[in-house]
Amino acid sequence: MKIVVCVKQVPASSDAQIDPVTKRIVREGTRAVLNPFDTYALEEGVRLARQLGGQVIALSMGPPKAEACLREAISLGVDQAILLSDRAFGGSDTYATSYALARAIDTIGGVGLVICGKQAVDGDTAQVGPGIAAHLGWAQATYVMKVERADKDGLRLRRMNEEGWDVVEVGFPCVLTVLKDINQPRVPTLRGVLSAMEEQIPVWTPADIGADTGKLGLDGSPTRVVRTAPPPPRQTASKRLAGSPAQVAGELVADLRTRGIL
């Protein structure tokens, strides 16, 4: 079975800027990194491939420089990497992005499991993983915090909800989005880094995956960013409480209740 892990190259959070005209993140000249949540998806993909047998493929869509995050994925143990890169992909929203990735997964063939990080830190939408499942017509499990069982018939998973967690079972093929709780990502070895530097990473265009270009880029994106604004500044004022422990505790509780926190 082939396991595809979808990864994304994102701007380093301290360097992220928004173009005031296009309302899109400025990526040119910005330091970029592998989306932190995707490192947990990569680790789980490698672990499951060793347990179930099969091949792990890292898949990304982005500009040519996104090849760097795929080389990092190879250094972390994946067997192969594929980059979707073409001007036609530019400006894709989460719907168009998940469509392109789904077409690539179809093109790879023989894929039984797709794993994504819970979300990308540049958009924070958490929509691409479920979107891939919808385009493929596969079962999905989101916010997965633990794989309790994995065999040829499927997976038994623990997934987070608002009140705790659920235990669910899902058969193959399926799509997972995973949380940081699921594992501890490995550190690349020197051998892995050297191997990643030598790996030939194929670059696929819309024609290579049989994609309808009308469903890609800005033309294929049903959503538009109307306005962007920085988050409100945090309240940094501090207050020192004095008195006995009982007095301080009472004053703290009263203050928190005044603010509506308690």
C-alpha positions in Angstrom: 0.0 0.0 0.0 1.1 3.5 -0.8 0.9 6.2 1.9 0.8 9.8 0.8 1.7 12.6 3.2 0.7 16.0 2.1 3.1 18.8 3.2 3.4 22.5 2.7 6.2 25.1 2.7 5.0 28.1 4.8 6.6 31.5 5.6 8.4 31.5 8.9 5.8 33.0 11.3 8.0 36.0 12.2 8.5 36.9 8.6 4.9 36.6 7.3 3.4 39.6 5.5 0.2 40.3 3.6 0.1 42.0 0.2 -2.3 44.9 0.7 -3.6 44.6 -2.9 -3.9 40.9 -3.5 -4.6 40.0 0.2 -2.3 37.0 -0.2 0.8 36.1 1.8 4.0 37.5 0.3 6.3 34.5 -0.2 8.9 36.1 -2.5 12.0 36.9 -0.5 10.5 35.5 2.7 12.3 32.7 4.7 10.3 29.5 4.4 10.0 26.4 6.4 8.2 23.1 6.5 4.8 23.5 8.1 5.4 22.4 11.7 2.2 20.3 11.9 3.3 18.3 8.8 6.3 16.9 10.6 3.9 14.8 12.8 2.1 13.6 9.6 5.4 12.6 8.1 6.4 10.7 11.2 3.1 8.8 11.4 3.3 8.0 7.7 6.8 6.5 8.1 5.7 4.5 11.2 2.6 3.1 9.6 4.5 2.2 6.4 7.0 0.2 8.5 4.1 -1.5 10.4 1.8 -2.3 7.4 4.4 -2.5 4.7 4.4 -0.1 1.8 5.8 3.1 0.4 5.6 6.6 1.8 5.3 9.5 -0.7 5.5 13.2 0.3 3.4 15.4 -1.9 3.4 19.2 -2.0 2.0 22.0 -4.2 3.9 25.3 -4.4 6.6 27.3 -6.2 9.9 25.6 -7.2 11.5 26.5 -3.9 9.0 24.3 -2.1 11.3 21.5 -3.2 13.3 22.2 0.0 10.5 21.0 2.2 10.2 17.8 0.2 13.9 17.2 0.6 13.5 17.6 4.4 10.7 15.1 4.2 13.0 12.6 2.5 15.6 13.2 5.2 12.9 12.2 7.7 12.4 8.8 6.1 9.9 9.1 3.2 10.7 7.0 0.1 9.7 9.5 -2.6 8.6 13.1 -3.1 6.5 14.8 -5.8 6.1 18.6 -6.3 3.1 20.1 -8.1 4.4 23.4 -9.5 3.0 25.5 -12.3 1.7 29.1 -12.7 -1.8 27.6 -13.1 -1.7 26.5 -9.5 -1.0 30.0 -8.2 -3.6 31.7 -6.1 -5.5 28.5 -5.4 -7.7 28.5 -2.3 -8.3 25.5 -0.1 -10.9 24.0 -2.5 -8.7 24.3 -5.6 -5.6 23.1 -3.6 -7.4 20.0 -2.4 -8.7 19.3 -5.9 -5.1 19.4 -7.3 -3.7 17.2 -4.6 -6.6 14.7 -5.0 -5.8 14.6 -8.8 -2.2 13.9 -8.0 -3.1 11.1 -5.6 -5.3 9.6 -8.3 -2.3 9.8 -10.7 0.1 8.2 -8.3 -2.3 5.2 -8.0 -2.5 2.4 -5.4 -2.8 4.9 -2.5 -4.6 3.5 0.5 -3.9 6.3 3.0 -3.4 10.0 2.9 -2.1 11.9 6.0 -2.1 15.6 6.6 -1.1 17.8 9.5 -4.2 19.3 11.2 -3.6 22.7 9.4 -1.0 25.0 7.9 0.2 27.8 10.1 -0.1 30.4 7.3 -3.8 29.9 6.7 -5.1 28.0 9.8 -8.1 26.8 7.9 -7.8 23.0 8.5 -9.8 22.5 5.2 -7.3 20.9 2.8 -7.3 17.4 4.4 -11.1 17.1 4.5 -11.2 18.6 1.0 -9.0 15.9 -0.4 -11.2 13.3 1.1 -14.3 14.9 -0.4 -12.7 15.1 -3.9 -11.6 11.5 -3.7 -14.9 10.3 -2.1 -12.9 8.6 0.7 -13.6 8.2 4.4 -11.8 10.7 6.7 -10.9 11.1 10.3 -9.8 14.6 11.5 -7.9 15.7 14.7 -6.4 12.2 15.2 -4.4 12.0 18.4 -3.5 8.3 18.4 -3.5 5.3 16.2 -4.6 2.5 18.5 -4.5 -0.3 15.9 -3.4 -0.6 12.3 -3.8 -3.7 10.1 -4.7 -4.7 6.6 -8.4 -4.1 7.3 -8.1 -0.5 8.5 -7.3 1.7 11.5 -8.6 2.1 15.0 -8.1 5.8 16.0 -8.5 8.1 18.9 -9.6 11.6 17.7 -10.1 14.7 19.7 -13.4 16.4 20.1 -14.6 19.4 22.2 -15.3 17.3 25.3 -12.4 14.8 25.1 -11.9 12.1 22.5 -13.7 9.5 20.4 -12.6 6.1 19.3 -13.4 5.4 15.6 -12.6 2.7 13.1 -12.0 3.5 9.4 -11.2 1.3 6.5 -8.9 1.9 3.6 -8.7 4.1 1.5 -9.0 7.0 3.9 -7.6 10.5 4.8 -6.4 11.5 8.2 -5.5 14.8 9.7 -3.3 14.5 12.8 -2.5 16.4 15.9 0.8 17.0 17.7 -0.2 14.5 20.4 0.1 11.6 18.0 3.9 11.1 18.1 7.4 12.7 18.5 8.9 13.5 15.1 12.4 12.1 14.5 15.5 14.2 13.8 17.0 13.6 10.4 20.2 11.6 10.3 23.3 12.6 8.3 22.7 9.8 5.9 19.1 10.9 5.4 20.2 14.5 4.7 22.8 13.3 2.2 20.3 11.0 0.5 17.7 13.9 0.3 20.3 16.1 -1.4 20.8 13.5 -4.2 17.1 12.6 -4.7 15.5 13.6 -8.0 12.1 15.1 -7.3 9.7 15.1 -10.2 7.7 18.2 -10.8 4.2 17.7 -12.1 2.0 20.2 -14.0 -1.8 20.2 -14.4 -1.4 18.2 -17.6 0.6 15.5 -15.7 -2.3 14.9 -13.2 -5.1 15.4 -15.7 -6.5 18.4 -13.9 -9.0 20.8 -15.3 -7.2 24.2 -15.2 -10.6 25.9 -14.8 -10.7 24.4 -11.3 -7.2 25.7 -10.4 -5.7 29.0 -9.3 -7.8 32.1 -8.8 -10.3 31.1 -11.5 -11.0 27.8 -9.8 -11.2 29.3 -6.3 -14.8 30.0 -5.1 -13.5 32.0 -2.1 -11.9 35.4 -2.0 -10.1 37.3 0.8 -12.0 40.6 1.2 -10.1 42.1 4.0 -7.1 41.4 6.3 -6.2 43.0 9.6 -3.6 42.3 12.2 -4.9 40.8 15.5 -5.6 43.3 18.3 -2.6 43.9 20.6 -2.4 41.8 23.7 -3.1 43.4 27.1 0.4 43.6 28.5 -0.3 45.6 31.7 0.6 43.8 34.9 -0.9 44.1 38.4 0.9 43.2 41.6 -1.2 41.9 44.5 0.0 42.2 48.0 -1.2 40.8 51.3 -1.6 37.4 52.9 -2.2 34.4 50.7 -5.9 34.4 51.5 -6.2 38.1 50.7 -4.3 37.8 47.4 -6.3 34.7 46.3 -9.6 36.5 47.1 -8.5 39.6 45.2 -7.3 37.6 42.2 -10.6 35.7 42.0 -12.6 38.9 42.3 -10.5 40.5 39.5 -11.0 37.4 37.2 -14.7 37.5 37.8 -14.9 41.2 36.9 -13.2 40.4 33.6 -15.6 37.5 33.0 -12.9 34.9 33.0 -14.5 33.0 36.0 
